[in-house]
Amino acid sequence: MSDDLEKDVLEKFNEQEKTILKEKEKEILEKIIETIENEKTQ
């Protein structure tokens, strides 16, 4: 990450980041679902 946080947050993913996201896609979605379900029970 550079010192320009806005640019880092708003720019498109590079190829390495896309690969990492694809590898973690299932885990990410499971955590999102878990978080939503936990919010419903509170």
N, C-alpha and C positions, 0 to 999 in steps of 0.2 A: 504494500500500500504506500501511496505517496502521501505528501503533506496536504494534498488537496482532497479532503474528505468528500466534498460534494461531487467532485469528478469521479472518485473511486466508487461512490455509492450509485451514481446515475449512469455510469458507462456500461456498455454491453459486456457480457461475459466473454473472456478470451477462451481459446480452445481448451486450455488446461482446466479452467474453471468449469466449462461445460462437461468435460469428462468426469470430473469429481462429482458434479451434481447428478449426472446420469447414474454413476455408481451408487450414490447415496439416496436416490429418488425414493425407493421403497421405505427406507428408514425415516426419511423426512416426512413422507405422507403418514406413516404410522404414528409419528410423534404429533403431527397436527391433529389427527383423529383422536388420539389419546387426550390431548389438551382440550379439545372441544367437548369430549365426553365428560371430562373432569369438571369443566365449567358448568355443564348442565346439572350435575349432581350437587353442586354447592348452593 
